[in-house]
Amino acid sequence: MLELRASFTRRMFFLGIANHKTLAVIQKEKSRSAAPVQLPLGITLRDDARFENFVCGRNGLVCAALEKSVAGFGEQYLYLWGHTGTGCSHLLQSCCHASDPIKRSAVYLPLAELKQYGPQLLEDFDQLDLVCIDNLEQVAGDPEWEEALFHLYNRMRANGHVLIIAASLPPAKLGIRLADLESRLNWGMVFQLQPLDDDTKVVALRARAQARGLQLGDDVIRYLMHHGSRNMAHLLVTLDKLDVASLSAQRKITVPFVKQVMNW
């Protein structure tokens, strides 16, 4: 992971949005005499995680609310929750991508990858227009993280900036110990992301394949749906694997090819 040295000049650099696969860095000022510190933030956005290729299904209201908040005209706080494969991470990254063309600064913070750096990681992110925090369940119950999140909510509110948080469970079931933080989590709109039905999964799978320049026959899609996991996240991982294997072997993706690659 790349480590970047902060120079304490109260300047903000934001990379890693939309078309740029780089990273987000905040440079901070604590005191003039403070020694430089290193901020290890090697988080990138998936280029294909965008509103344009997210099949909303029964989540149309969620998508609309997120797009309004990203533009600065919607709710200041939104909380998303849903099981693996429902699209929370995709939507948070979509928010960051959508911020770039309208010149709004944003950052995506997946706590599953960043919790090892401690809650001090959250300092000064309130200077950004939009902060998207993923995997909140990873730090629920940790008093230091909970206090840091509580203060982040307050600073975001004071600055009039947007905070979007995602987790696998609703606020009341996360095991939050700090009552004031649980209250903050319910300040804005709380949405449960609904899984796609099988017909909509087929639409989403075909759209993702076409975006990659892949042509999947109906027989291949039926085979994937009936022989692999129907979890949308797992289906997309399978598609990624088939895409790489197809390029390497210079072969079309057919049912026999899927059997060979996936050992089904």
Secondary structure, DSSP 8 states (H G I E B T S, - for coil): ---EE---SS-EEE--STT----EEE---S-TT----EE-------TT-SGGG---GGGHHHHHHHHHHHTTSS-SEEEEE--TTSSHHHHHHHHHHHHTTTT--EEEEEHHHHGGG-GGGGTTGGGSSEEEEE-GGGTTT-HHHHHHHHHHHHHHHHHT-EEEEEESS-GGGTT---HHHHHHHTSSEEEE-----HHHHHHHHHHHHHHTT----HHHHHHHHHHS---HHHHHHHHHHHHHHHHHHT----HHHHHHHHT-
